[in-house]
């Protein structure tokens, strides 16, 4: 069965600090997809990144970077030089290529960036 | 492009009432889903559809019905509202299914009293 664990319920940092949000997943499939979404205080959900299981290259987009490690079943998200606008709930999600077209979300990590 | 449009944004129901949450997308996406978001539980899949005329159950389907008569619309029906259905509901669509990022609607906050 697929499962996503975001053990950090809430993190607080001071502006300009770096912060890493952890995501650990479980799946029996060899082909799967991992995602990160951002939910700012306004409530909408915004897609940030998608990674497939065959691509373990780290990705950097501005102040955001993602570290995918199959050996530890982790897909961690780092924000460098955090800003107040980064304050949000961040969700990690997993979908398996086989069968059921289901997309499973973690419980989210609330990030508070203090000025 | 409006993206994914959900109506209403807020709704209060009495126990036992029924209602339909509307969801429409204008991106010609085949895949659409309904999620509910509850504190500490993330987003849980209620129902999903891989195309017009095709729907299936997610993790928490009880008490909800869906239909997909067109590519654009995917309404969610609450048959007999219960307080346990108090939640924020999100509709989402995707170009090609569960292996692509979803575009989400702005959500419907439902309270059942």
Boltz contact constraints between the chains, C-beta under 6 A:
constraints:
  - contact:
      token1: [A, 33]
      token2: [B, 99]
      max_distance: 6.0
  - contact:
      token1: [A, 43]
      token2: [B, 107]
      max_distance: 6.0
  - contact:
      token1: [A, 44]
      token2: [B, 106]
      max_distance: 6.0
  - contact:
      token1: [A, 45]
      token2: [B, 104]
      max_distance: 6.0
  - contact:
      token1: [A, 47]
      token2: [B, 101]
      max_distance: 6.0
  - contact:
      token1: [A, 50]
      token2: [B, 101]
      max_distance: 6.0
  - contact:
      token1: [A, 95]
      token2: [B, 98]
      max_distance: 6.0
  - contact:
      token1: [A, 95]
      token2: [B, 99]
      max_distance: 6.0
  - contact:
      token1: [A, 101]
      token2: [B, 50]
      max_distance: 6.0
  - contact:
      token1: [A, 101]
      token2: [B, 97]
      max_distance: 6.0
  - contact:
      token1: [A, 101]
      token2: [B, 98]
      max_distance: 6.0
  - contact:
      token1: [A, 103]
      token2: [B, 98]
      max_distance: 6.0
  - contact:
      token1: [A, 105]
      token2: [B, 42]
      max_distance: 6.0
  - contact:
      token1: [A, 105]
      token2: [B, 43]
      max_distance: 6.0
  - contact:
      token1: [A, 106]
      token2: [B, 42]
      max_distance: 6.0
  - contact:
      token1: [A, 107]
      token2: [B, 42]
      max_distance: 6.0
  - contact:
      token1: [A, 108]
      token2: [B, 42]
      max_distance: 6.0
